[in-house]
Every structure is written in C-alpha cells, then in structure tokens.
C-alpha cells in the first residue's frame, strides 16, 4: 500500500479514526475464512487480507496508540500539577 502524508490540521481526526480501526482490523483477521465462505469474491477477500496484514498499517496503529497514550498521560500530569499548584496557593 502506498503511504500518504496527513496534513497537520487533519492529524487528530486521522489518529482517532486509526484508533477506532485497530480493534476492527484485529477482529477481522480471525474472521477472514468466514468472510470468504460468505462473500465468495476472491478480490474482496484479497483486499481485506492486504489491509489486515499490512505491516505499515499495523505499525501506524501501534504508534498512534502509543502516542495517544503518551498525550493522555501528559494531560493528566498537567492537570495534577495544576491541582497541586492551586493547593499550594490556598
């Protein structure tokens, strides 16, 4: 699959979409034989296999999840620092 540059103004929406996509792709992988039995369209199944097994997609999903977790932790630390600073003033 070719890579594409995501504009900075669309990055948050893109990351959010990837985060939603990750469990679906993981779930899809184990269900591919069932999809093949039901759909019986080889081209559709080939596209699904390419999407599910794409190392680039897996790497992007893992990296996005890691970065999102780091961001959430950073926000929590800032919130705790604000609470602590406010308590020190009182």
Biopython code that builds the backbone (N, CA, C, O; Angstrom):
import numpy as np
from Bio.PDB.StructureBuilder import StructureBuilder

atoms = [
    (1, "UNK", "N", (0.842, -1.179, 0.000)),
    (1, "UNK", "CA", (0.000, 0.000, 0.000)),
    (1, "UNK", "C", (0.887, 1.242, 0.000)),
    (1, "UNK", "O", (1.874, 1.296, 0.734)),
    (2, "UNK", "N", (0.549, 2.230, -0.807)),
    (2, "UNK", "CA", (1.355, 3.460, -0.814)),
    (2, "UNK", "C", (1.089, 4.283, 0.446)),
    (2, "UNK", "O", (-0.010, 4.263, 1.000)),
    (3, "UNK", "N", (2.112, 5.001, 0.882)),
    (3, "UNK", "CA", (1.916, 5.857, 2.054)),
    (3, "UNK", "C", (1.443, 7.232, 1.603)),
    (3, "UNK", "O", (1.698, 7.659, 0.476)),
    (4, "UNK", "N", (0.760, 7.904, 2.493)),
    (4, "UNK", "CA", (0.233, 9.237, 2.208)),
    (4, "UNK", "C", (0.560, 10.151, 3.369)),
    (4, "UNK", "O", (0.546, 9.730, 4.525)),
    (5, "UNK", "N", (0.853, 11.395, 3.061)),
    (5, "UNK", "CA", (1.125, 12.399, 4.084)),
    (5, "UNK", "C", (-0.203, 12.944, 4.607)),
    (5, "UNK", "O", (-1.081, 13.320, 3.830)),
    (6, "UNK", "N", (-0.337, 12.980, 5.930)),
    (6, "UNK", "CA", (-1.554, 13.510, 6.545)),
    (6, "UNK", "C", (-1.287, 14.954, 6.939)),
    (6, "UNK", "O", (-0.353, 15.223, 7.695)),
    (7, "UNK", "N", (-2.093, 15.888, 6.439)),
    (7, "UNK", "CA", (-1.902, 17.295, 6.806)),
    (7, "UNK", "C", (-2.065, 17.492, 8.315)),
    (7, "UNK", "O", (-2.892, 16.824, 8.937)),
    (8, "UNK", "N", (-1.290, 18.395, 8.906)),
    (8, "UNK", "CA", (-1.356, 18.603, 10.359)),
    (8, "UNK", "C", (-2.758, 18.939, 10.870)),
    (8, "UNK", "O", (-3.127, 18.526, 11.969)),
    (9, "UNK", "N", (-3.536, 19.676, 10.093)),
    (9, "UNK", "CA", (-4.877, 20.050, 10.547)),
    (9, "UNK", "C", (-5.854, 18.870, 10.545)),
    (9, "UNK", "O", (-6.941, 18.965, 11.116)),
    (10, "UNK", "N", (-5.469, 17.755, 9.903)),
    (10, "UNK", "CA", (-6.326, 16.569, 9.867)),
    (10, "UNK", "C", (-5.781, 15.438, 10.736)),
    (10, "UNK", "O", (-6.372, 14.360, 10.798)),
    (11, "UNK", "N", (-4.658, 15.681, 11.403)),
    (11, "UNK", "CA", (-3.962, 14.632, 12.147)),
    (11, "UNK", "C", (-4.805, 14.056, 13.291)),
    (11, "UNK", "O", (-4.830, 12.840, 13.482)),
    (12, "UNK", "N", (-5.487, 14.902, 14.045)),
    (12, "UNK", "CA", (-6.279, 14.423, 15.184)),
    (12, "UNK", "C", (-7.400, 13.506, 14.706)),
    (12, "UNK", "O", (-7.618, 12.438, 15.278)),
    (13, "UNK", "N", (-8.105, 13.917, 13.668)),
    (13, "UNK", "CA", (-9.188, 13.087, 13.127)),
    (13, "UNK", "C", (-8.634, 11.774, 12.565)),
    (13, "UNK", "O", (-9.242, 10.716, 12.725)),
    (14, "UNK", "N", (-7.485, 11.852, 11.911)),
    (14, "UNK", "CA", (-6.850, 10.663, 11.344)),
    (14, "UNK", "C", (-6.457, 9.686, 12.455)),
    (14, "UNK", "O", (-6.726, 8.489, 12.362)),
    (15, "UNK", "N", (-5.823, 10.204, 13.498)),
    (15, "UNK", "CA", (-5.418, 9.347, 14.616)),
    (15, "UNK", "C", (-6.624, 8.719, 15.301)),
    (15, "UNK", "O", (-6.587, 7.552, 15.691)),
    (16, "UNK", "N", (-7.684, 9.492, 15.444)),
    (16, "UNK", "CA", (-8.902, 8.982, 16.065)),
    (16, "UNK", "C", (-9.495, 7.849, 15.219)),
    (16, "UNK", "O", (-9.928, 6.828, 15.753)),
    (17, "UNK", "N", (-9.508, 8.039, 13.923)),
    (17, "UNK", "CA", (-10.022, 7.004, 13.022)),
    (17, "UNK", "C", (-9.180, 5.741, 13.109)),
    (17, "UNK", "O", (-9.717, 4.634, 13.138)),
    (18, "UNK", "N", (-7.859, 5.902, 13.150)),
    (18, "UNK", "CA", (-6.984, 4.732, 13.263)),
    (18, "UNK", "C", (-7.211, 3.992, 14.567)),
    (18, "UNK", "O", (-7.191, 2.762, 14.603)),
    (19, "UNK", "N", (-7.424, 4.738, 15.631)),
    (19, "UNK", "CA", (-7.659, 4.105, 16.922)),
    (19, "UNK", "C", (-8.944, 3.289, 16.892)),
    (19, "UNK", "O", (-9.013, 2.220, 17.498)),
    (20, "UNK", "N", (-9.956, 3.780, 16.197)),
    (20, "UNK", "CA", (-11.210, 3.036, 16.058)),
    (20, "UNK", "C", (-11.036, 1.842, 15.127)),
    (20, "UNK", "O", (-11.680, 0.808, 15.303)),
    (21, "UNK", "N", (-10.169, 1.990, 14.145)),
    (21, "UNK", "CA", (-9.961, 0.947, 13.146)),
    (21, "UNK", "C", (-9.195, -0.247, 13.697)),
    (21, "UNK", "O", (-9.433, -1.379, 13.274)),
    (22, "UNK", "N", (-8.283, -0.015, 14.629)),
    (22, "UNK", "CA", (-7.413, -1.076, 15.125)),
    (22, "UNK", "C", (-8.178, -2.294, 15.646)),
    (22, "UNK", "O", (-7.875, -3.409, 15.221)),
    (23, "UNK", "N", (-9.165, -2.135, 16.556)),
    (23, "UNK", "CA", (-9.879, -3.334, 17.016)),
    (23, "UNK", "C", (-10.666, -4.023, 15.902)),
    (23, "UNK", "O", (-10.807, -5.246, 15.898)),
    (24, "UNK", "N", (-11.174, -3.234, 14.966)),
    (24, "UNK", "CA", (-11.925, -3.825, 13.857)),
    (24, "UNK", "C", (-11.029, -4.669, 12.967)),
    (24, "UNK", "O", (-11.403, -5.766, 12.553)),
    (25, "UNK", "N", (-9.844, -4.152, 12.677)),
    (25, "UNK", "CA", (-8.895, -4.892, 11.829)),
    (25, "UNK", "C", (-8.432, -6.145, 12.547)),
    (25, "UNK", "O", (-8.348, -7.213, 11.941)),
    (26, "UNK", "N", (-8.131, -6.026, 13.834)),
    (26, "UNK", "CA", (-7.694, -7.196, 14.598)),
    (26, "UNK", "C", (-8.782, -8.266, 14.627)),
    (26, "UNK", "O", (-8.499, -9.457, 14.489)),
    (27, "UNK", "N", (-10.024, -7.832, 14.808)),
    (27, "UNK", "CA", (-11.146, -8.753, 14.831)),
    (27, "UNK", "C", (-11.375, -9.382, 13.455)),
    (27, "UNK", "O", (-11.725, -10.558, 13.353)),
    (28, "UNK", "N", (-11.177, -8.597, 12.411)),
    (28, "UNK", "CA", (-11.399, -9.060, 11.040)),
    (28, "UNK", "C", (-10.436, -10.193, 10.673)),
    (28, "UNK", "O", (-10.808, -11.119, 9.952)),
    (29, "UNK", "N", (-9.207, -10.118, 11.165)),
    (29, "UNK", "CA", (-8.188, -11.092, 10.788)),
    (29, "UNK", "C", (-8.619, -12.523, 11.091)),
    (29, "UNK", "O", (-8.436, -13.418, 10.265)),
    (30, "UNK", "N", (-9.185, -12.737, 12.262)),
    (30, "UNK", "CA", (-9.591, -14.099, 12.630)),
    (30, "UNK", "C", (-10.860, -14.540, 11.906)),
    (30, "UNK", "O", (-11.170, -15.730, 11.863)),
    (31, "UNK", "N", (-11.586, -13.596, 11.343)),
    (31, "UNK", "CA", (-12.845, -13.920, 10.667)),
    (31, "UNK", "C", (-12.721, -14.015, 9.147)),
    (31, "UNK", "O", (-13.724, -14.214, 8.463)),
    (32, "UNK", "N", (-11.523, -13.879, 8.613)),
    (32, "UNK", "CA", (-11.357, -13.924, 7.159)),
    (32, "UNK", "C", (-11.883, -15.212, 6.521)),
    (32, "UNK", "O", (-12.521, -15.138, 5.471)),
    (33, "UNK", "N", (-11.642, -16.390, 7.111)),
    (33, "UNK", "CA", (-12.214, -17.596, 6.485)),
    (33, "UNK", "C", (-13.743, -17.551, 6.407)),
    (33, "UNK", "O", (-14.333, -17.996, 5.423)),
    (34, "UNK", "N", (-14.374, -17.013, 7.443)),
    (34, "UNK", "CA", (-15.829, -16.889, 7.439)),
    (34, "UNK", "C", (-16.280, -15.915, 6.351)),
    (34, "UNK", "O", (-17.246, -16.185, 5.637)),
    (35, "UNK", "N", (-15.585, -14.785, 6.222)),
    (35, "UNK", "CA", (-15.926, -13.825, 5.166)),
    (35, "UNK", "C", (-15.794, -14.473, 3.792)),
    (35, "UNK", "O", (-16.635, -14.265, 2.918)),
    (36, "UNK", "N", (-14.743, -15.252, 3.607)),
    (36, "UNK", "CA", (-14.548, -15.911, 2.315)),
    (36, "UNK", "C", (-15.705, -16.871, 2.026)),
    (36, "UNK", "O", (-16.211, -16.932, 0.906)),
    (37, "UNK", "N", (-16.112, -17.618, 3.051)),
    (37, "UNK", "CA", (-17.215, -18.572, 2.867)),
    (37, "UNK", "C", (-18.522, -17.860, 2.526)),
    (37, "UNK", "O", (-19.321, -18.370, 1.741)),
    (38, "UNK", "N", (-18.740, -16.689, 3.112)),
    (38, "UNK", "CA", (-19.987, -15.965, 2.884)),
    (38, "UNK", "C", (-19.969, -15.137, 1.600)),
    (38, "UNK", "O", (-20.937, -15.138, 0.841)),
    (39, "UNK", "N", (-18.867, -14.433, 1.363)),
    (39, "UNK", "CA", (-18.801, -13.489, 0.241)),
    (39, "UNK", "C", (-18.497, -14.184, -1.080)),
    (39, "UNK", "O", (-19.095, -13.865, -2.107)),
    (40, "UNK", "N", (-17.583, -15.117, -1.051)),
    (40, "UNK", "CA", (-17.165, -15.878, -2.235)),
    (40, "UNK", "C", (-16.674, -14.984, -3.383)),
    (40, "UNK", "O", (-16.817, -15.324, -4.557)),
    (41, "UNK", "N", (-16.098, -13.847, -3.019)),
    (41, "UNK", "CA", (-15.499, -12.950, -4.011)),
    (41, "UNK", "C", (-14.024, -12.805, -3.662)),
    (41, "UNK", "O", (-13.653, -12.097, -2.726)),
    (42, "UNK", "N", (-13.202, -13.487, -4.432)),
    (42, "UNK", "CA", (-11.778, -13.521, -4.123)),
    (42, "UNK", "C", (-11.147, -12.139, -4.069)),
    (42, "UNK", "O", (-10.306, -11.880, -3.208)),
    (43, "UNK", "N", (-11.530, -11.261, -4.960)),
    (43, "UNK", "CA", (-10.919, -9.929, -4.995)),
    (43, "UNK", "C", (-11.200, -9.150, -3.711)),
    (43, "UNK", "O", (-10.322, -8.456, -3.197)),
    (44, "UNK", "N", (-12.406, -9.264, -3.202)),
    (44, "UNK", "CA", (-12.760, -8.592, -1.941)),
    (44, "UNK", "C", (-11.915, -9.155, -0.802)),
    (44, "UNK", "O", (-11.390, -8.401, 0.017)),
    (45, "UNK", "N", (-11.786, -10.469, -0.751)),
    (45, "UNK", "CA", (-11.007, -11.113, 0.308)),
    (45, "UNK", "C", (-9.535, -10.735, 0.184)),
    (45, "UNK", "O", (-8.870, -10.525, 1.198)),
    (46, "UNK", "N", (-9.020, -10.645, -1.024)),
    (46, "UNK", "CA", (-7.614, -10.238, -1.213)),
    (46, "UNK", "C", (-7.375, -8.830, -0.679)),
    (46, "UNK", "O", (-6.348, -8.561, -0.056)),
    (47, "UNK", "N", (-8.318, -7.945, -0.922)),
    (47, "UNK", "CA", (-8.179, -6.580, -0.408)),
    (47, "UNK", "C", (-8.224, -6.562, 1.115)),
    (47, "UNK", "O", (-7.464, -5.841, 1.760)),
    (48, "UNK", "N", (-9.128, -7.367, 1.685)),
    (48, "UNK", "CA", (-9.205, -7.457, 3.141)),
    (48, "UNK", "C", (-7.906, -8.008, 3.726)),
    (48, "UNK", "O", (-7.402, -7.496, 4.726)),
    (49, "UNK", "N", (-7.375, -9.044, 3.103)),
    (49, "UNK", "CA", (-6.114, -9.628, 3.577)),
    (49, "UNK", "C", (-4.996, -8.591, 3.496)),
    (49, "UNK", "O", (-4.189, -8.475, 4.418)),
    (50, "UNK", "N", (-4.947, -7.845, 2.409)),
    (50, "UNK", "CA", (-3.911, -6.807, 2.267)),
    (50, "UNK", "C", (-4.049, -5.751, 3.359)),
    (50, "UNK", "O", (-3.050, -5.288, 3.910)),
    (51, "UNK", "N", (-5.279, -5.372, 3.669)),
    (51, "UNK", "CA", (-5.492, -4.369, 4.712)),
    (51, "UNK", "C", (-5.119, -4.914, 6.085)),
    (51, "UNK", "O", (-4.457, -4.235, 6.870)),
    (52, "UNK", "N", (-5.542, -6.129, 6.368)),
    (52, "UNK", "CA", (-5.321, -6.715, 7.691)),
    (52, "UNK", "C", (-3.853, -7.040, 7.925)),
    (52, "UNK", "O", (-3.350, -6.879, 9.037)),
    (53, "UNK", "N", (-3.177, -7.488, 6.902)),
    (53, "UNK", "CA", (-1.803, -7.942, 7.092)),
    (53, "UNK", "C", (-0.757, -6.883, 6.775)),
    (53, "UNK", "O", (0.441, -7.155, 6.859)),
    (54, "UNK", "N", (-1.184, -5.706, 6.419)),
    (54, "UNK", "CA", (-0.249, -4.643, 6.070)),
    (54, "UNK", "C", (0.620, -4.266, 7.267)),
    (54, "UNK", "O", (0.107, -3.772, 8.271)),
    (55, "UNK", "N", (1.925, -4.492, 7.173)),
    (55, "UNK", "CA", (2.809, -4.112, 8.287)),
    (55, "UNK", "C", (2.795, -2.603, 8.538)),
    (55, "UNK", "O", (2.925, -2.157, 9.679)),
    (56, "UNK", "N", (2.638, -1.829, 7.479)),
    (56, "UNK", "CA", (2.599, -0.377, 7.643)),
    (56, "UNK", "C", (1.389, 0.025, 8.482)),
    (56, "UNK", "O", (1.492, 0.868, 9.374)),
    (57, "UNK", "N", (0.241, -0.589, 8.188)),
    (57, "UNK", "CA", (-0.966, -0.279, 8.939)),
    (57, "UNK", "C", (-0.799, -0.678, 10.398)),
    (57, "UNK", "O", (-1.146, 0.082, 11.302)),
    (58, "UNK", "N", (-0.272, -1.857, 10.619)),
    (58, "UNK", "CA", (-0.061, -2.320, 11.998)),
    (58, "UNK", "C", (0.910, -1.391, 12.737)),
    (58, "UNK", "O", (0.693, -1.064, 13.904)),
    (59, "UNK", "N", (1.973, -0.973, 12.058)),
    (59, "UNK", "CA", (2.940, -0.074, 12.682)),
    (59, "UNK", "C", (2.293, 1.274, 12.992)),
    (59, "UNK", "O", (2.496, 1.825, 14.074)),
    (60, "UNK", "N", (1.518, 1.806, 12.050)),
    (60, "UNK", "CA", (0.855, 3.087, 12.276)),
    (60, "UNK", "C", (-0.125, 2.994, 13.441)),
    (60, "UNK", "O", (-0.197, 3.898, 14.274)),
    (61, "UNK", "N", (-0.876, 1.904, 13.495)),
    (61, "UNK", "CA", (-1.841, 1.738, 14.574)),
    (61, "UNK", "C", (-1.138, 1.642, 15.928)),
    (61, "UNK", "O", (-1.575, 2.248, 16.906)),
    (62, "UNK", "N", (-0.060, 0.885, 15.975)),
    (62, "UNK", "CA", (0.679, 0.747, 17.232)),
    (62, "UNK", "C", (1.280, 2.082, 17.652)),
    (62, "UNK", "O", (1.209, 2.453, 18.824)),
    (63, "UNK", "N", (1.869, 2.807, 16.705)),
    (63, "UNK", "CA", (2.491, 4.095, 17.008)),
    (63, "UNK", "C", (1.442, 5.122, 17.428)),
    (63, "UNK", "O", (1.658, 5.885, 18.370)),
    (64, "UNK", "N", (0.317, 5.139, 16.736)),
    (64, "UNK", "CA", (-0.746, 6.080, 17.073)),
    (64, "UNK", "C", (-1.278, 5.806, 18.466)),
    (64, "UNK", "O", (-1.503, 6.737, 19.240)),
    (65, "UNK", "N", (-1.481, 4.549, 18.792)),
    (65, "UNK", "CA", (-1.966, 4.189, 20.126)),
    (65, "UNK", "C", (-0.961, 4.621, 21.184)),
    (65, "UNK", "O", (-1.341, 5.164, 22.221)),
    (66, "UNK", "N", (0.318, 4.380, 20.923)),
    (66, "UNK", "CA", (1.358, 4.758, 21.877)),
    (66, "UNK", "C", (1.396, 6.272, 22.061)),
    (66, "UNK", "O", (1.485, 6.754, 23.190)),
    (67, "UNK", "N", (1.331, 7.019, 20.976)),
    (67, "UNK", "CA", (1.358, 8.479, 21.062)),
    (67, "UNK", "C", (0.120, 9.023, 21.766)),
    (67, "UNK", "O", (0.218, 9.959, 22.560)),
    (68, "UNK", "N", (-1.031, 8.449, 21.484)),
    (68, "UNK", "CA", (-2.254, 8.879, 22.164)),
    (68, "UNK", "C", (-2.159, 8.631, 23.663)),
    (68, "UNK", "O", (-2.564, 9.475, 24.463)),
    (69, "UNK", "N", (-1.624, 7.474, 24.045)),
    (69, "UNK", "CA", (-1.449, 7.178, 25.467)),
    (69, "UNK", "C", (-0.480, 8.161, 26.120)),
    (69, "UNK", "O", (-0.708, 8.612, 27.243)),
    (70, "UNK", "N", (0.597, 8.488, 25.417)),
    (70, "UNK", "CA", (1.556, 9.462, 25.944)),
    (70, "UNK", "C", (0.897, 10.830, 26.123)),
    (70, "UNK", "O", (1.132, 11.509, 27.122)),
    (71, "UNK", "N", (0.083, 11.227, 25.168)),
    (71, "UNK", "CA", (-0.613, 12.510, 25.244)),
    (71, "UNK", "C", (-1.574, 12.540, 26.430)),
    (71, "UNK", "O", (-1.613, 13.517, 27.178)),
    (72, "UNK", "N", (-2.341, 11.481, 26.598)),
    (72, "UNK", "CA", (-3.284, 11.411, 27.715)),
    (72, "UNK", "C", (-2.528, 11.490, 29.036)),
    (72, "UNK", "O", (-2.962, 12.186, 29.954)),
    (73, "UNK", "N", (-1.410, 10.792, 29.142)),
    (73, "UNK", "CA", (-0.610, 10.840, 30.365)),
    (73, "UNK", "C", (-0.064, 12.237, 30.603)),
    (73, "UNK", "O", (-0.046, 12.704, 31.742)),
    (74, "UNK", "N", (0.375, 12.904, 29.567)),
    (74, "UNK", "CA", (0.892, 14.267, 29.703)),
    (74, "UNK", "C", (-0.202, 15.221, 30.176)),
    (74, "UNK", "O", (0.044, 16.069, 31.034)),
    (75, "UNK", "N", (-1.396, 15.090, 29.628)),
    (75, "UNK", "CA", (-2.524, 15.929, 30.046)),
    (75, "UNK", "C", (-2.842, 15.671, 31.514)),
    (75, "UNK", "O", (-3.096, 16.612, 32.266)),
    (76, "UNK", "N", (-2.833, 14.419, 31.922)),
    (76, "UNK", "CA", (-3.092, 14.092, 33.330)),
    (76, "UNK", "C", (-2.037, 14.710, 34.242)),
    (76, "UNK", "O", (-2.360, 15.220, 35.314)),
    (77, "UNK", "N", (-0.787, 14.665, 33.819)),
    (77, "UNK", "CA", (0.288, 15.258, 34.627)),
    (77, "UNK", "C", (0.096, 16.766, 34.759)),
    (77, "UNK", "O", (0.303, 17.321, 35.838)),
    (78, "UNK", "N", (-0.292, 17.427, 33.685)),
    (78, "UNK", "CA", (-0.544, 18.873, 33.734)),
    (78, "UNK", "C", (-1.712, 19.162, 34.670)),
    (78, "UNK", "O", (-1.659, 20.110, 35.453)),
    (79, "UNK", "N", (-2.753, 18.360, 34.593)),
    (79, "UNK", "CA", (-3.908, 18.557, 35.470)),
    (79, "UNK", "C", (-3.507, 18.372, 36.939)),
    (79, "UNK", "O", (-3.923, 19.147, 37.800)),
    (80, "UNK", "N", (-2.703, 17.348, 37.220)),
    (80, "UNK", "CA", (-2.236, 17.127, 38.590)),
    (80, "UNK", "C", (-1.358, 18.283, 39.060)),
    (80, "UNK", "O", (-1.459, 18.713, 40.209)),
    (81, "UNK", "N", (-0.506, 18.782, 38.182)),
    (81, "UNK", "CA", (0.356, 19.916, 38.534)),
    (81, "UNK", "C", (-0.486, 21.153, 38.824)),
    (81, "UNK", "O", (-0.172, 21.917, 39.736)),
    (82, "UNK", "N", (-1.544, 21.353, 38.061)),
    (82, "UNK", "CA", (-2.428, 22.499, 38.298)),
    (82, "UNK", "C", (-3.130, 22.371, 39.651)),
    (82, "UNK", "O", (-3.228, 23.348, 40.393)),
    (83, "UNK", "N", (-3.611, 21.183, 39.969)),
    (83, "UNK", "CA", (-4.277, 20.948, 41.254)),
    (83, "UNK", "C", (-3.288, 21.177, 42.387)),
    (83, "UNK", "O", (-3.615, 21.818, 43.387)),
    (84, "UNK", "N", (-2.083, 20.652, 42.228)),
    (84, "UNK", "CA", (-1.052, 20.813, 43.253)),
    (84, "UNK", "C", (-0.698, 22.290, 43.447)),
    (84, "UNK", "O", (-0.573, 22.753, 44.581)),
    (85, "UNK", "N", (-0.541, 23.013, 42.368)),
    (85, "UNK", "CA", (-0.212, 24.441, 42.446)),
    (85, "UNK", "C", (-1.347, 25.218, 43.119)),
    (85, "UNK", "O", (-1.102, 26.131, 43.907)),
    (86, "UNK", "N", (-2.566, 24.855, 42.807)),
    (86, "UNK", "CA", (-3.712, 25.520, 43.404)),
    (86, "UNK", "C", (-3.783, 25.230, 44.901)),
    (86, "UNK", "O", (-4.121, 26.113, 45.689)),
    (87, "UNK", "N", (-3.469, 24.004, 45.292)),
    (87, "UNK", "CA", (-3.466, 23.634, 46.708)),
    (87, "UNK", "C", (-2.368, 24.382, 47.458)),
    (87, "UNK", "O", (-2.549, 24.747, 48.619)),
    (88, "UNK", "N", (-1.238, 24.610, 46.805)),
    (88, "UNK", "CA", (-0.136, 25.335, 47.432)),
    (88, "UNK", "C", (-0.492, 26.800, 47.677)),
    (88, "UNK", "O", (-0.031, 27.400, 48.648)),
    (89, "UNK", "N", (-1.300, 27.365, 46.809)),
    (89, "UNK", "CA", (-1.714, 28.756, 46.965)),
    (89, "UNK", "C", (-2.677, 28.926, 48.121)),
    (89, "UNK", "O", (-2.689, 29.968, 48.776)),
    (90, "UNK", "N", (-3.489, 27.904, 48.378)),
    (90, "UNK", "CA", (-4.510, 28.011, 49.435)),
    (90, "UNK", "C", (-3.951, 27.665, 50.762)),
    (90, "UNK", "O", (-4.668, 27.701, 51.762)),
]
sb = StructureBuilder()
sb.init_structure("model")
sb.init_model(0)
sb.init_chain("A")
sb.init_seg("    ")
for serial, (resi, resn, name, xyz) in enumerate(atoms, 1):
    if name == "N":
        sb.init_residue(resn, " ", resi, " ")
    sb.init_atom(name, np.array(xyz, "f"), 0.0, 1.0, " ", f" {name:<3s}", serial, name[0])
structure = sb.get_structure()
